[in-house]
């Protein structure tokens, strides 16, 4: 995807293709990656009808990173490892940017004693099982649709560039969010503390306030303070207003987390 984007993208730039790239990338990251995968499927930070959950999870799969099961397993493994007093550099994003990019984007982590995962209702859902088997193929109907309406420029920018930008952007923000930056909270005993990446708040739909997320992982709201943009939470609130979301969890409605403390002021 990245190679096609770099080679063919500059040759096929059109206003329509760029508009498609911006809209489809934003929709995938908002509806799918942030709200569907992360806040609903992984953390269960709000409830919604099953049909809506499936639609959001399809959008998450269409982002092009993986299917729903891999996303849950990869997230939970990394989350567990970062809470330990020591954490492998792969799971902590502790290597240099080039080394970490190679590891995260091109390598597979193989564990001698891998954990077992019980995905429960999600793991038994036939639609999610289908998505997990065919997550790469989900780009095919999108590519055909884009080709029908806009030709090869829409395919390159609506599929290849969108997937490449989403995958590489996900790694970059994840790397920065575990290295350095603003902190409001510290989690006692955790080998990896999270940081905020303010410039990425809008493209990540609020996920870049990662220090807040480590402090309150079950919260549907990640941008907690004035000036912290959180489009993912705004969308969940919209769903709540029209009766399509309920039991929306925020730090105000959650029990206080043991071992959580304010970070010292940063100079």
N, C-alpha and C positions, 0 to 999 in steps of 0.2 A: 504493500500500500504506500509506504513512504517513498520507495523508488519510483513508482509510477507518478506520484504527486510531484516529486522533484523534477522528473524528466518531462512529463507531459503537461503538468499544471501550468507552467508559464506560457506554453504554446496555445492553451485553450481557455485563457481568461476571458470571460464575458460578464457583463453585469448580472445576467440571470444566473450564471453558474456561481458567482460569488454570493449572491443573495441566497441561493439554495444552500451553499456551504454554511453560511452563518445561521440560517434558520434551522437546518437539520442538526447541526452540531449542538446548538442551544437546546433544541427540543430533546435530543437524546440525553444530554447531560442533566437537564432539569427533570424531565418526566421519568427517565429511566435510571440513570446512574445514581443521582442524588436521592430522589423521592422513592422510586420503585425498588432499586436494589438495596441502597444503604439504609434509608430511614424506615422503610417498610419491611423488606424481606429479612435483612440482617438484624436490625435492632428492634423491630416491632414497635416503633415509637408512636404509631397511630393505627387505628383499625379502619378498614374500608370494605366495600363489597368485594367478593372474590373475583368477579368479572373485571372490576377496575384494577385490582391488584395484578391480574394477569396481563392487562393492557400495559400497565406501567413496567412490569417485568419484561415484556416483549421489547419495549423501548430501551430498557437497560441492555438487553442482549444485542439489540441493533447497534449499540455504540461500538461493538466490535472487539471488546476485551476478552470476553469468555461467556460461557453459559452461567446460569444462576447458581448451580451447585459449586462450581469452581470458585466463583466470587465469594460465596459464604465460607467455604473451607479456607481459602487464602486469607480472607479477612480475619476469621476467628483464630487461625494459627498465629498470624502476626500480632493480633491483639493480645493473645495469651503470652507470647514470647516477650513483648514489650513491657508487660506488667511484672516480669520476673526481675530479680536483682541483677542478673546478667542476661544478655541477649546477643545472639549471633549477629555479626555485622551485616549479613544479608537481610535479616529481618529488622534491623535497626537503621538501615540506610546509612551505615557508618563509614563506608568507603568513600573515596573521592568521587566526584560526579561522573567521570568517565567510567570508572570501575563499576560503580553502582548501576549506571545505565546499562552496561553490558550484562551484569548479573540479572537485573530485573526484567530487561526486555528480551534477552536472548538465551537465558539459562533456566534450567529446571532445578528446584531444590529437592533433593532426594534424602529422606530421613531413614536412618537405620531402624527406628522404632516409631513409625508414623502414628499419630493419634487417630482414633476412630471417631466418626461423626454420625450422629443420629439426627437427620434432617427432619424427622417427624412428618407432619402433614405436608410440608413442602416437598420432601423427598418422595412422597407417594403420589404427588400431583402429576397426572399424565401429561399435561401441557408443559410443565416445567421439565419433565424428563425428555420430552421431545425437543425443547429448546436447548437443553444441555447437550444433546446428541448432534444437533444441527446448527449450532450457534454461528459457525462460519458461513453456512449456506444461507443464513438470513439476509446476507447482503445481495443475493442473487435477485430476488423479486424487487428489491429497491433499485438495483442497477438497471433492470429491465424497464421499470417504470420511469426512471430518470432518462434513459435512452429514448424512450418513446416520446417524451415531452421536450427534451432538450439536447438530444444527441450525446456525443462522446464528452463534450465539455461538462455536461451535467453528471455523467458517470464518474469522471475523474474527480471533480470537486465535491459531488454529493456522496460519493462512496469512498474513494481512495484517500482524498485529502481529509475528509471528515474523520475516518477511522485513524489515520496516521496522527492527526492533531490530537484526537481524544486519548489515544494510548500513550503517546509520548508526553502529552501534557499531564496526564494522570501520574506518570512516573515523576516528572519534574516537581510537581507540587508536593507529592508524597515525600520526595527526597528532601526538599527544603523544609517541610513541616516537621521533620524529625531531626533537623540539624541546628538551626539557629533562628532567632527572631523573637518577637514579643511574646511574653508569657503573663498570664493572669493567675494561673493555678499550677500547683505542683501535686503530684500523686505520690504519696509516701511509699517507698520500697520499689517503685517502678524503675527499671534500668534505663528506660527511654522516656524522656519527657517531651511533650509536643510543643510546637510553636505555631503562631499565627503567620499567615502569608497574605497580608492585606491586599496587595495588587491583584491577587488571584481570586478575590471574593466573588466577583461577578461571573467570570468564566466558569468557576466551579459551583456556582449557585449556592454559595454560603459554606461549602465544605472546607474552604481554606482557613476558617477560624478553628484550626485543628486543636489548639490548646483548650478551647471550650469543649470540644468534642471528647477529648481524653478525660476531662473533668466530669462531664455529664454524658456518657456514651448513649444512654437510652433516651435522650431528649430529641424531640422532633425539631426543636429550635436550636440552631448552632450559633448563629450570630446573636449574641446575648446582650450586647451593649450598644448605646447610641452610636450611629455611624457604621455599624457592622451589617453590611448588606447580606440578606439571606433570602434569595428568591425561592429556594426550596421550601422554606417554612411559609413564605407568603402563599405559595401554591397550595400547601396543605391547609392553611387557614381558609383559602377560597373553597376548597373541597368541603371543609367543615361547615361553612356558611350555607352551602347548598345541600347539606345533608349527606354527603358522600364520604365523610371522614368523621370519626368520633374517637373518644379516649385518647386525645392528643396529649402526649406527655411533654412537659417542660420542667426545668429545674424547680419551678415553684410548686409543682404537683408531685415531685419525686422525693423520696426520703433522702436525708443527707448522707453523702457517701463517706464512709470511714476512711481516714488517711488523706483526706483532701484538705489542702491549705493554700492560702494566698501566697503567690510568689513574691519575693522581695522586690522592691522598686528597682527598676533598671535605669542606669544613668545614660 
